[in-house]
Amino acid sequence: MNSIGKLKNVIREYDSILLPVSGGLDSTFLLFFVKKNFPKKKILAIHFYGDTFYEEDGEFLRELCIDLKVELIFEGLNHLLIEGIEGKDRCLNCKREMFERLKKIMVEKKLKWIFSSEVFGENFENRKGFRFLKGKNEVIFPLLETGVSKGDILKYFEENGCRELVRTKNSCILTRFKVGKKIKSEDIKKIKECERWLKDFGINGVVRVRMGDVGKCYLEFSKYEDKRKISGLLFNHKLINFFSDRGFDKIFINLKGYGEK
C-alpha cells in the first residue's frame, strides 16, 4: 500500500478534527484530502492571521473552505506580544501560544484531535516547536506518520485535476529576521512590501527578503527559479528605488538559493 492509501486508513480512525491551515501546500492538501475522502467527518479549519502572515493566504483559504463546505475560523495572533519571540526559542514560544489557542477552541467546539500537517522527508527533529507539539496527545501527524512527501502531494493534485491548489509557501515573516534582532512592526511591513514587489515582478517560486544590518537586505529565491527573471533584477532601477524608499540601500542576492546551506 502506498503512502496515500495508508493516509486514508489512518484518518479513518479519527473524528472531530481541528485542522490549522496556513495556505501552504501541506495543510491545504490535508484539508482537501480529509474532506474529499471523509465528507461526513466533523472538521473545523483554523487560520492564524496578523501582521507576520500574508493576507493573501487567508483569502485563498476562505474561498477554498467555501468550495469544500468546511467551517473556517480566523484567529488573530500578534507575534510581537509573545514573550521571548525575538530569542532563540521564538518558534517554540510561538508553537506554545498557538497550541494554547487551539486547545481553547477544541474545548469550545467539542473537538478531540488536532491534525498537524508536517510531511515526510523534512528534518523536524531539530525544531523545538515540532518537538513540543509531538509531546501532546491531542496532536496527530497523519502525513508524517504515513510517509506522505511533497512529491506525493504534487502527484495527487495533478492526478485529481487540482493544480490550482499548489501554491508557493509563505512562511512567517519573523523568519526574515536574525535571532536576537529587535523586530519592529514597520520592518515587518517593509519586508512584506518588498517581497510582494518581487512577486509582482514575476518571481514565481519562493521569495525571501531577509533583514540584515542597518540598510542591508538579502534576497533568496528557489534554485529552480527562472534565471532570466533573477538576472533582470540586477541593476534594476525600479527595484533599487522601491527598496531604497524602504531603507534598504544595499541589496544582496544569496547565490546559493533558498534553503541551501
PAVO-202895 format. One record per residue: x, y, z of N, C-alpha, C in turn. Coordinates in steps of 0.1 Angstrom, whole numbers, plus 5000, padded with zeros to 4 digits. Last residue first. Layout:
<rs>
R   nu   nv   nw  cau  cav  caw   cu   cv   cw
R    X    Y    Z    X    Y    Z    X    Y    Z
...
</rs>
This chain:
<rs>
R   nu   nv   nw  cau  cav  caw   cu   cv   cw
R 5224 5253 5023 5233 5257 5033 5247 5261 5027
R 5194 5264 5008 5207 5258 5007 5216 5263 5017
R 5170 5279 5010 5171 5266 5017 5184 5258 5015
R 5174 5296 4980 5166 5294 4992 5168 5280 4997
R 5209 5301 4968 5194 5298 4967 5188 5295 4980
R 5234 5309 4966 5232 5295 4969 5217 5291 4967
R 5234 5336 4963 5236 5328 4951 5234 5314 4953
R 5215 5360 4976 5221 5348 4980 5222 5338 4968
R 5220 5394 4968 5213 5381 4964 5221 5369 4969
R 5216 5425 4985 5224 5414 4982 5215 5402 4977
R 5215 5459 4986 5207 5448 4984 5216 5436 4978
R 5215 5488 5005 5224 5477 5000 5216 5464 4999
R 5195 5503 5013 5204 5509 5004 5214 5499 4998
R 5164 5502 5024 5174 5492 5020 5183 5498 5009
R 5143 5519 5030 5155 5519 5039 5166 5509 5035
R 5123 5522 5013 5120 5514 5025 5133 5512 5034
R 5135 5534 4991 5124 5541 4998 5120 5534 5011
R 5150 5512 4983 5157 5524 4989 5147 5532 4997
R 5132 5496 4970 5138 5491 4982 5144 5503 4990
R 5125 5513 4948 5115 5508 4957 5121 5504 4971
R 5150 5517 4936 5143 5528 4941 5132 5524 4951
R 5157 5491 4928 5166 5499 4937 5158 5510 4944
R 5135 5484 4911 5138 5477 4924 5146 5485 4933
R 5140 5503 4891 5127 5503 4898 5128 5496 4911
R 5166 5497 4882 5164 5509 4890 5150 5510 4897
R 5185 5469 4884 5171 5473 4881 5167 5485 4889
R 5208 5456 4887 5209 5470 4883 5195 5475 4879
R 5191 5425 4884 5204 5432 4886 5204 5446 4880
R 5168 5414 4877 5168 5422 4889 5181 5430 4891
R 5172 5398 4856 5165 5410 4854 5164 5419 4865
R 5182 5375 4868 5192 5384 4862 5185 5398 4859
R 5158 5364 4875 5167 5369 4886 5177 5378 4880
R 5147 5357 4850 5140 5366 4859 5149 5372 4869
R 5166 5339 4841 5164 5352 4834 5157 5362 4842
R 5163 5318 4857 5175 5326 4859 5174 5339 4852
R 5134 5308 4873 5139 5312 4860 5151 5322 4862
R 5142 5287 4902 5136 5299 4896 5142 5302 4882
R 5153 5267 4915 5146 5263 4903 5140 5275 4896
R 5163 5277 4938 5173 5274 4928 5166 5269 4915
R 5142 5304 4950 5144 5289 4947 5155 5287 4936
R 5160 5332 4965 5150 5326 4955 5152 5311 4954
R 5166 5359 4986 5167 5345 4983 5156 5340 4974
R 5183 5388 4994 5172 5382 4986 5176 5367 4984
R 5189 5409 5022 5194 5397 5014 5182 5390 5007
R 5197 5442 5031 5188 5431 5030 5193 5421 5020
R 5207 5471 5050 5210 5459 5042 5199 5449 5042
R 5203 5492 5068 5203 5495 5054 5206 5483 5044
R 5218 5476 5095 5211 5488 5090 5214 5491 5075
R 5219 5440 5086 5222 5452 5094 5216 5464 5088
R 5190 5425 5071 5204 5425 5076 5206 5436 5085
R 5162 5406 5065 5167 5418 5071 5181 5417 5076
R 5154 5390 5035 5159 5389 5049 5165 5402 5053
R 5130 5380 5015 5138 5392 5017 5142 5392 5032
R 5122 5354 4994 5126 5358 5008 5134 5370 5008
R 5102 5334 4975 5108 5347 4976 5110 5350 4991
R 5097 5305 4955 5099 5311 4968 5107 5324 4968
R 5085 5314 4922 5088 5304 4933 5089 5311 4946
R 5082 5335 4905 5071 5326 4907 5073 5317 4919
R 5086 5368 4899 5093 5357 4905 5082 5347 4910
R 5075 5391 4888 5074 5378 4880 5081 5366 4886
R 5069 5414 4901 5079 5414 4890 5079 5402 4882
R 5053 5405 4921 5047 5412 4910 5056 5414 4898
R 5073 5395 4937 5063 5385 4931 5056 5392 4920
R 5087 5418 4944 5094 5408 4937 5084 5398 4930
R 5067 5431 4959 5072 5437 4947 5079 5427 4938
R 5064 5414 4980 5053 5415 4971 5057 5421 4958
R 5088 5419 4993 5085 5405 4988 5074 5406 4977
R 5084 5445 5001 5095 5442 4991 5092 5428 4985
R 5062 5443 5018 5061 5451 5006 5071 5448 4996
R 5073 5427 5038 5062 5422 5030 5060 5430 5017
R 5093 5444 5048 5097 5431 5042 5085 5426 5033
R 5078 5466 5058 5087 5468 5047 5091 5454 5040
R 5064 5453 5079 5057 5459 5068 5066 5461 5056
R 5085 5447 5096 5077 5436 5091 5069 5441 5078
R 5093 5473 5102 5102 5465 5095 5094 5453 5089
R 5071 5482 5118 5074 5488 5105 5083 5481 5096
R 5073 5466 5140 5062 5464 5131 5064 5470 5118
R 5106 5453 5147 5096 5464 5147 5085 5461 5137
R 5127 5434 5166 5118 5433 5155 5107 5444 5157
R 5161 5430 5173 5148 5437 5177 5139 5438 5165
R 5176 5398 5171 5174 5412 5165 5161 5418 5169
R 5175 5373 5179 5181 5383 5188 5179 5397 5183
R 5179 5358 5148 5176 5356 5162 5183 5367 5170
R 5171 5379 5120 5181 5371 5127 5176 5370 5142
R 5142 5376 5100 5150 5384 5110 5159 5375 5117
R 5125 5361 5086 5133 5370 5078 5143 5378 5087
R 5108 5348 5103 5119 5340 5098 5129 5349 5090
R 5086 5365 5106 5097 5365 5116 5109 5358 5112
R 5068 5358 5087 5077 5369 5084 5088 5370 5094
R 5062 5324 5080 5060 5335 5090 5071 5346 5087
R 5060 5317 5045 5063 5314 5059 5061 5326 5067
R 5043 5307 5019 5045 5319 5025 5048 5316 5040
R 5049 5285 4991 5048 5287 5006 5051 5301 5010
R 5029 5286 4962 5042 5288 4968 5040 5292 4983
R 5004 5260 4957 5008 5274 4959 5022 5275 4965
R 4981 5242 4943 4995 5242 4945 5000 5256 4946
R 4955 5243 4934 4957 5243 4949 4972 5243 4953
R 4955 5241 4907 4953 5254 4913 4955 5255 4928
R 4956 5214 4902 4968 5221 4902 4967 5235 4908
R 4938 5192 4903 4937 5203 4913 4950 5211 4914
R 4933 5167 4891 4930 5180 4884 4929 5192 4893
R 4943 5145 4903 4929 5148 4906 4925 5162 4900
R 4970 5144 4895 4961 5133 4891 4946 5136 4893
R 4979 5167 4909 4980 5166 4894 4970 5156 4889
R 4976 5160 4935 4968 5172 4930 4968 5171 4915
R 4994 5138 4936 4979 5137 4939 4971 5148 4934
R 5018 5150 4931 5013 5140 4922 4998 5138 4924
R 5021 5167 4953 5020 5173 4940 5014 5163 4930
R 5022 5147 4973 5011 5157 4973 5009 5163 4959
R 5045 5133 4967 5032 5126 4967 5021 5136 4966
R 5064 5154 4971 5062 5148 4958 5049 5141 4957
R 5062 5158 4998 5057 5168 4990 5055 5163 4975
R 5051 5126 5012 5060 5136 5009 5054 5147 5000
R 5039 5105 5037 5035 5113 5026 5045 5124 5024
R 5043 5087 5058 5053 5088 5048 5049 5096 5036
R 5025 5085 5079 5023 5076 5068 5033 5078 5056
R 5034 5105 5097 5033 5091 5101 5031 5081 5090
R 5031 5128 5082 5045 5124 5087 5044 5109 5090
R 5004 5130 5079 5012 5130 5067 5026 5124 5071
R 4994 5130 5106 4990 5119 5097 4999 5119 5084
R 5000 5136 5136 5008 5139 5124 5005 5129 5113
R 4980 5149 5162 4983 5138 5153 4990 5143 5141
R 4976 5159 5195 4982 5163 5182 4985 5151 5174
R 4970 5152 5220 4959 5156 5211 4963 5158 5197
R 4993 5147 5234 4985 5135 5230 4974 5139 5220
R 5023 5162 5227 5010 5164 5230 5001 5153 5225
R 5049 5161 5217 5047 5155 5230 5032 5157 5235
R 5049 5174 5193 5049 5159 5193 5047 5153 5206
R 5051 5200 5201 5038 5195 5196 5037 5180 5196
R 5078 5201 5207 5068 5205 5217 5055 5199 5213
R 5090 5195 5183 5092 5185 5194 5081 5188 5205
R 5083 5217 5169 5078 5204 5165 5079 5194 5176
R 5098 5237 5182 5083 5238 5181 5077 5225 5178
R 5124 5229 5178 5119 5228 5191 5103 5229 5191
R 5137 5209 5154 5129 5220 5156 5122 5219 5169
R 5151 5186 5149 5159 5197 5154 5150 5209 5157
R 5132 5170 5136 5136 5166 5149 5144 5177 5156
R 5125 5176 5111 5118 5183 5121 5123 5180 5135
R 5135 5176 5079 5141 5174 5092 5134 5182 5103
R 5114 5159 5056 5120 5171 5061 5125 5169 5076
R 5102 5135 5050 5113 5139 5042 5120 5152 5047
R 5066 5140 5054 5078 5131 5054 5089 5137 5046
R 5052 5171 5067 5054 5160 5057 5067 5152 5059
R 5029 5184 5090 5043 5182 5086 5044 5170 5077
R 5003 5192 5099 5005 5188 5085 5020 5187 5081
R 4982 5180 5125 4993 5189 5121 4999 5183 5108
R 4950 5180 5139 4958 5174 5128 4969 5184 5125
R 4938 5174 5171 4944 5185 5162 4953 5177 5152
R 4907 5161 5184 4921 5160 5178 4925 5172 5171
R 4881 5166 5194 4890 5157 5201 4905 5158 5196
R 4858 5193 5201 4866 5186 5192 4876 5177 5200
R 4840 5213 5211 4839 5199 5214 4846 5190 5204
R 4845 5240 5209 4838 5234 5198 4836 5219 5200
R 4858 5246 5233 4846 5253 5229 4838 5246 5219
R 4880 5228 5232 4870 5227 5242 4857 5234 5239
R 4893 5238 5209 4889 5224 5209 4878 5222 5220
R 4899 5264 5217 4889 5262 5207 4884 5248 5206
R 4919 5258 5236 4908 5265 5240 4896 5263 5230
R 4938 5246 5219 4932 5238 5230 4919 5245 5235
R 4946 5267 5203 4939 5256 5197 4932 5248 5208
R 4959 5284 5222 4947 5289 5215 4939 5277 5209
R 4980 5267 5229 4971 5271 5239 4958 5276 5233
R 4993 5265 5204 4987 5253 5209 4977 5257 5220
R 5002 5292 5201 4992 5286 5191 4985 5274 5197
R 5021 5292 5222 5010 5301 5222 4999 5296 5213
R 5039 5272 5213 5032 5271 5226 5020 5280 5227
R 5048 5282 5189 5040 5270 5189 5033 5268 5202
R 5062 5305 5200 5051 5307 5190 5042 5294 5190
R 5082 5293 5214 5072 5302 5221 5060 5304 5213
R 5095 5279 5193 5089 5272 5204 5079 5280 5211
R 5104 5301 5179 5095 5292 5172 5088 5283 5183
R 5121 5314 5197 5109 5321 5192 5099 5311 5186
R 5144 5308 5211 5133 5299 5212 5120 5305 5207
R 5162 5329 5208 5165 5316 5201 5154 5306 5201
R 5140 5358 5207 5151 5350 5212 5153 5337 5204
R 5118 5372 5202 5130 5376 5194 5142 5368 5198
R 5098 5362 5218 5096 5360 5204 5109 5364 5196
R 5095 5364 5246 5107 5357 5240 5107 5355 5225
R 5060 5366 5246 5072 5367 5254 5083 5358 5247
R 5042 5381 5220 5046 5368 5227 5059 5369 5233
R 5037 5403 5207 5033 5403 5220 5036 5390 5228
R 5045 5398 5181 5053 5407 5188 5049 5409 5203
R 5024 5383 5169 5037 5377 5174 5045 5385 5183
R 4992 5383 5173 5003 5393 5173 5015 5387 5178
R 4966 5367 5157 4978 5364 5165 4989 5376 5163
R 4932 5358 5154 4943 5368 5153 4954 5365 5162
R 4918 5333 5136 4923 5336 5149 4934 5346 5148
R 4890 5324 5118 4902 5331 5118 4906 5335 5132
R 4876 5293 5108 4876 5304 5117 4890 5310 5116
R 4855 5275 5086 4868 5281 5088 4867 5293 5097
R 4838 5246 5077 4838 5258 5085 4853 5262 5088
R 4836 5236 5043 4842 5234 5056 4842 5247 5064
R 4829 5234 5016 4819 5234 5026 4824 5230 5040
R 4847 5237 4996 4847 5224 5003 4836 5223 5013
R 4842 5264 4990 4841 5254 4980 4839 5240 4986
R 4849 5276 5014 4835 5277 5009 4833 5267 4999
R 4876 5269 5015 4867 5263 5025 4852 5265 5021
R 4886 5285 4994 4887 5270 4994 4877 5264 5003
R 4881 5311 5003 4874 5306 4991 4874 5291 4990
R 4897 5312 5026 4883 5315 5027 4875 5309 5015
R 4922 5306 5015 4916 5296 5024 4901 5299 5025
R 4927 5330 5001 4927 5318 4994 4920 5307 5002
R 4927 5348 5023 4917 5349 5012 4916 5336 5004
R 4950 5340 5037 4936 5339 5043 4925 5340 5033
R 4970 5345 5019 4967 5332 5023 4954 5330 5029
R 4970 5373 5017 4966 5365 5005 4962 5351 5009
R 4981 5382 5040 4967 5383 5039 4961 5374 5028
R 5007 5365 5056 5003 5371 5044 4987 5371 5043
R 5018 5374 5089 5013 5365 5080 5009 5373 5067
R 5024 5394 5107 5035 5385 5103 5031 5374 5094
R 5000 5406 5114 5010 5413 5106 5021 5404 5100
R 4976 5379 5111 4982 5390 5117 4993 5396 5108
R 4960 5347 5117 4963 5358 5109 4969 5370 5117
R 4955 5312 5115 4960 5323 5122 4964 5335 5113
R 4927 5293 5108 4938 5301 5102 4942 5312 5111
R 4912 5262 5110 4915 5274 5117 4927 5280 5110
R 4884 5240 5103 4897 5246 5099 4899 5259 5106
R 4870 5212 5116 4870 5226 5117 4884 5231 5113
R 4850 5184 5109 4863 5190 5108 4861 5205 5108
R 4835 5154 5112 4834 5167 5118 4848 5173 5117
R 4829 5136 5081 4837 5138 5093 4835 5152 5098
R 4817 5133 5057 4808 5134 5069 4816 5136 5082
R 4837 5130 5037 4829 5142 5037 4820 5144 5050
R 4864 5118 5034 4855 5116 5045 4846 5128 5047
R 4877 5126 5010 4875 5111 5013 4866 5108 5025
R 4875 5154 5010 4872 5146 4998 4869 5132 5001
R 4884 5161 5036 4871 5165 5031 4866 5156 5019
R 4911 5152 5035 4901 5147 5046 4887 5150 5041
R 4921 5166 5013 4921 5151 5013 4911 5146 5023
R 4920 5193 5021 4913 5188 5009 4911 5173 5009
R 4937 5193 5043 4923 5197 5044 4915 5191 5033
R 4961 5184 5032 4955 5176 5043 4940 5180 5044
R 4966 5205 5013 4964 5191 5009 4956 5183 5019
R 4970 5226 5030 4959 5227 5020 4956 5213 5015
R 4992 5218 5044 4980 5219 5052 4968 5220 5042
R 5011 5218 5022 5009 5206 5031 4995 5207 5038
R 5012 5244 5008 5009 5231 5001 5004 5220 5011
R 4996 5270 5027 5007 5264 5020 5003 5250 5015
R 4976 5279 5043 4975 5283 5029 4986 5277 5021
R 4976 5269 5069 4984 5281 5066 4981 5287 5052
R 4954 5256 5092 4957 5257 5078 4964 5270 5076
R 4947 5232 5117 4953 5245 5114 4957 5245 5099
R 4919 5214 5124 4930 5214 5114 4935 5229 5112
R 4903 5193 5145 4907 5207 5143 4919 5208 5135
R 4879 5168 5142 4892 5172 5139 4893 5188 5138
R 4861 5144 5147 4861 5156 5155 4875 5163 5154
R 4879 5113 5144 4868 5121 5141 4869 5134 5150
R 4900 5087 5131 4898 5099 5139 4886 5107 5134
R 4905 5066 5114 4904 5063 5128 4900 5075 5137
R 4908 5076 5089 4896 5069 5092 4894 5067 5107
R 4935 5083 5088 4925 5094 5090 4911 5087 5094
R 4947 5058 5082 4950 5065 5094 4939 5075 5097
R 4937 5052 5056 4934 5043 5067 4936 5050 5081
R 4947 5074 5041 4933 5072 5042 4929 5063 5054
R 4975 5068 5044 4969 5081 5049 4954 5079 5051
R 4978 5045 5029 4980 5045 5043 4974 5057 5050
R 4974 5057 5003 4965 5046 5008 4966 5045 5023
R 4996 5073 5002 4983 5079 5002 4972 5069 5007
R 5017 5055 5003 5016 5064 5014 5002 5070 5014
R 5006 5022 4991 5014 5034 4990 5010 5044 5002
R 5008 4988 5000 5000 5000 5000 5009 5013 5000
</rs>
